[in-house]
Amino acid sequence: MQRKLGIIAGGGPLPKYLAEHCQYNGREYFVIALVGNADERILHALPVKWVRLGAAGKIIQSLKDQNVEEIVMVGAVRRPSIMTLFPDWRAISIIFRIGTIMVGGDNSLLTAIAEEFEREGFKVIGIDELLSDLLAPVGPFGMIKPNGQDLKFIQSGIQQAQIIGQQDTGQAIVIQNDIIIGTENRNGTDELIKRCRNTVSDHGKPILIKIKKPGQDRRVDLPTIGARTVQLAAECGFSGIVVETGQTLVVDRTKVTKTADKCGLFVIGTKLNHEQ
């Protein structure tokens, strides 16, 4: 018998995808929806409890009350400051325990949170363990492919993205030719794309590169794109998007491919040689 799954839900469609997977496979599940992040329109029909991010005690107790044994953390979460988190006593004790990690990179923080859940007796698993079909394949997704010059710049850009990723600051960069014109910060990929919107010139269009950080914990915050990412990149004058094969989640690949072909933009998966 499958263990009951707890879904810690941030923003975007992935929490619902996961819930539907559980329904299809007859697996019991319960959703903890993070107030201010999760989308009520998507989750309203699911077994769900809405909890603010700083209410760690309530989150843990709710999962225990529901007899949850395994947890998946999925969906975008806006990172609050200590002042806006309004932590309860349980959250305060966790903050003291993880200390300076609170002001570190997202991967370090999310890994520390996953370890806190495991300290409480839960097993934290990655969404790709359940939805492996969402992982990016190798090669172009649609009819449009990068040209030889693009491929040269992409290879250089990937190397630079890996160096930046070692600092645990972001999963994405934007290049124009072989120059980085933007890096992802805590505001996310959409904001990065918008920041780089007016850089189209005779020297080439921007390309988004989104890959897993070196040494990143696969259980939390794998790079993710969807049709919205593609549409926004096209609106902002990009020529294409590069994702890492087997390490990036692609939400509704069919829609992503159709959107890319319609917008005249390439989306390609590339396999990297680094420690998984």
LOSE-29260 format. One record per residue (C-alpha): residue in one letter; x, y, z; residue number from 1. Coordinates in steps of 0.2 Angstrom, whole numbers. Each point is the difference from the previous one (the first is absolute). Layout:
% LOSE-29260
A; X; Y; Z; NUM
...
END
This chain:
% LOSE-29260
M; 0; 0; 0; 1
Q; 6; 17; -5; 2
R; 4; 12; 14; 3
K; -11; 16; 2; 4
L; 8; 15; -9; 5
G; 1; 17; 6; 6
I; 1; 14; -13; 7
I; 7; 16; 6; 8
A; -7; 11; -14; 9
G; 7; 16; -6; 10
G; -5; 9; -16; 11
G; -3; -6; -17; 12
P; -8; -16; -7; 13
L; 12; -13; 6; 14
P; -10; -3; 17; 15
K; -15; -5; -10; 16
Y; 9; -11; -12; 17
L; 7; -9; 15; 18
A; -17; -2; 8; 19
E; -7; -6; -17; 20
H; 14; -13; 0; 21
C; -5; -6; 17; 22
Q; -18; -1; -4; 23
Y; 4; -10; -16; 24
N; 11; -12; 10; 25
G; -12; -2; 14; 26
R; 12; 8; 12; 27
E; -6; 10; 16; 28
Y; 6; 17; 1; 29
F; -2; 17; 9; 30
V; 4; 17; -6; 31
I; 8; 14; 11; 32
A; -3; 16; -10; 33
L; 12; 14; 4; 34
V; -10; 16; 2; 35
G; 6; 14; -12; 36
N; 8; -13; -11; 37
A; -12; -14; -5; 38
D; -14; 3; -12; 39
E; -17; -2; 7; 40
R; -8; -2; -17; 41
I; 11; -16; -3; 42
L; -2; -8; 17; 43
H; -17; 4; 6; 44
A; -7; -17; -4; 45
L; 14; -10; 8; 46
P; 2; -6; 18; 47
V; 9; 16; 6; 48
K; 4; 10; 15; 49
W; 6; 18; -2; 50
V; 15; 5; 11; 51
R; 11; 15; 0; 52
L; 19; -3; -3; 53
G; 5; 5; 17; 54
A; -12; -12; 9; 55
A; 12; -15; 1; 56
G; -8; -8; 15; 57
K; -17; 0; -8; 58
I; 7; -7; -16; 59
I; 9; -14; 9; 60
Q; -15; -4; 11; 61
S; -12; 0; -15; 62
L; 11; -12; -9; 63
K; 0; -12; 15; 64
D; -18; 2; 3; 65
Q; -3; -6; -18; 66
N; 12; -15; 3; 67
V; 11; 6; -14; 68
E; 17; -10; -2; 69
E; 8; 7; -15; 70
I; 1; 19; -6; 71
V; 3; 8; -16; 72
M; 4; 19; 0; 73
V; -6; 7; -17; 74
G; -4; 16; -8; 75
A; 7; 18; 0; 76
V; 2; 8; 17; 77
R; 4; 19; 3; 78
R; 14; 0; 12; 79
P; -5; 12; 15; 80
S; 11; 10; 11; 81
I; 1; -5; 19; 82
M; -11; 16; 3; 83
T; -14; -5; -12; 84
L; 1; -19; 4; 85
F; -9; 3; 17; 86
P; 7; -17; 7; 87
D; -9; -10; 13; 88
W; 10; -7; 14; 89
R; 3; -16; -9; 90
A; 7; 10; -15; 91
I; 10; 11; 12; 92
S; 9; -16; 7; 93
I; 3; -6; -18; 94
I; 8; 17; -5; 95
F; 11; -1; 15; 96
R; 5; -17; -4; 97
I; 4; 3; -19; 98
G; 8; 17; 4; 99
T; 9; 9; -14; 100
I; -8; -12; -13; 101
M; -15; 12; 1; 102
V; 10; 13; -9; 103
G; 9; -12; -12; 104
G; -6; -7; -17; 105
D; -16; -8; -4; 106
N; 7; -17; -1; 107
S; 9; 0; 17; 108
L; -16; 7; 8; 109
L; -12; -13; -8; 110
T; 11; -14; 4; 111
A; 1; 6; 18; 112
I; -19; 0; 0; 113
A; -1; -17; -7; 114
E; 11; -6; 13; 115
E; -11; 8; 13; 116
F; -15; -10; -7; 117
E; 10; -16; 1; 118
R; 5; 4; 18; 119
E; -19; -1; 4; 120
G; -1; -18; -8; 121
F; -5; 4; -18; 122
K; 9; -5; -15; 123
V; 3; 14; -13; 124
I; 0; -6; -18; 125
G; 2; 9; -16; 126
I; -14; 3; -12; 127
D; 10; -8; -14; 128
E; -1; -16; 10; 129
L; -19; 0; -4; 130
L; -1; 10; -16; 131
S; 15; -5; -10; 132
D; -9; 3; -16; 133
L; 1; 18; 4; 134
L; 19; 0; -2; 135
A; 7; 9; -15; 136
P; 6; -12; -14; 137
V; 15; 3; -11; 138
G; -1; 10; -16; 139
P; -12; 13; -7; 140
F; -18; -1; 6; 141
G; -7; 6; -16; 142
M; 3; 5; -18; 143
I; 12; 14; 4; 144
K; 18; -3; 3; 145
P; 15; 11; 5; 146
N; 12; 4; -13; 147
G; 19; -4; 0; 148
Q; 4; 17; 7; 149
D; -13; -2; 14; 150
L; 7; -17; 5; 151
K; 17; 8; 2; 152
F; -7; 14; 11; 153
I; -11; -13; 10; 154
Q; 15; -11; 4; 155
S; 9; 15; 7; 156
G; -15; 6; 9; 157
I; -3; -17; 9; 158
Q; 18; 1; 6; 159
Q; -3; 17; 8; 160
A; -17; -5; 7; 161
Q; 8; -15; 9; 162
I; 13; 12; 8; 163
I; -14; 12; 5; 164
G; -10; -15; 7; 165
Q; 14; -5; 11; 166
Q; -3; 16; 10; 167
D; -18; -6; 3; 168
T; -8; 16; -7; 169
G; -11; -5; -14; 170
Q; -4; -14; -13; 171
A; -1; 11; -15; 172
I; 10; 13; -10; 173
V; -3; 9; -16; 174
I; 14; 2; -14; 175
Q; 1; 10; -15; 176
N; 14; -7; -11; 177
D; 13; -5; 13; 178
I; -4; 13; 13; 179
I; -11; -2; 15; 180
I; -13; 14; 0; 181
G; -10; -6; 15; 182
T; 0; -13; 14; 183
E; -15; -7; 10; 184
N; -2; 7; 18; 185
R; -14; -3; 13; 186
N; -13; 8; -11; 187
G; 1; -15; -12; 188
T; 1; -4; -18; 189
D; -14; 10; -6; 190
E; 7; 16; 7; 191
L; 17; -4; -7; 192
I; -8; -2; -18; 193
K; -9; 17; 2; 194
R; 17; 8; 6; 195
C; 8; -5; -16; 196
R; -14; 4; -12; 197
N; 7; 15; -9; 198
T; 17; -7; -5; 199
V; -4; -6; -18; 200
S; 12; 7; -12; 201
D; 10; -4; -16; 202
H; 12; -10; 11; 203
G; -13; -13; 4; 204
K; -15; -4; 11; 205
P; 0; -5; 18; 206
I; 0; -19; 5; 207
L; -6; -6; 17; 208
I; 10; -14; 8; 209
K; -7; -9; 15; 210
I; 9; -15; 8; 211
K; 2; -8; 17; 212
K; 13; 7; 11; 213
P; 15; -10; 3; 214
G; -3; -11; 16; 215
Q; -18; 5; 1; 216
D; -12; -11; 11; 217
R; -11; -8; -13; 218
R; -14; -2; 13; 219
V; -3; 19; 0; 220
D; -2; 14; -14; 221
L; 5; -9; -16; 222
P; 1; 13; -14; 223
T; -18; 1; -8; 224
I; -7; 8; -16; 225
G; -17; 0; -8; 226
A; -9; 7; -14; 227
R; -1; 17; 9; 228
T; 19; 0; 0; 229
V; 1; -2; -19; 230
Q; -14; 13; -3; 231
L; 8; 13; 11; 232
A; 17; -3; -8; 233
A; -7; 2; -18; 234
E; -9; 16; 5; 235
C; 17; 6; 7; 236
G; 9; -3; -16; 237
F; 10; -16; 4; 238
S; 5; -12; -13; 239
G; 0; -16; 11; 240
I; 0; -9; 17; 241
V; 13; -13; 5; 242
V; -4; -12; 14; 243
E; 10; -15; 8; 244
T; -6; -17; -5; 245
G; -6; -11; 14; 246
Q; 2; 14; 13; 247
T; -13; 13; -6; 248
L; -19; -2; 3; 249
V; -10; 4; -16; 250
V; -18; 4; 5; 251
D; -12; -7; -15; 252
R; 14; -3; -12; 253
T; -13; -1; -15; 254
K; -6; 18; 4; 255
V; 18; 6; 2; 256
T; 5; -7; -17; 257
K; -16; 7; -9; 258
T; 3; 17; 8; 259
A; 19; 0; -5; 260
D; -5; -5; -18; 261
K; -14; 13; -1; 262
C; 12; 14; 7; 263
G; 15; -5; -11; 264
L; 11; -4; 15; 265
F; 11; -15; 3; 266
V; -1; -10; 16; 267
I; 14; -13; 2; 268
G; 5; -12; 13; 269
T; 19; -3; 2; 270
K; 9; -13; 10; 271
L; 14; 6; 11; 272
N; 15; -10; 7; 273
H; 0; 4; 18; 274
E; -3; -9; 17; 275
Q; -19; -3; 2; 276
END
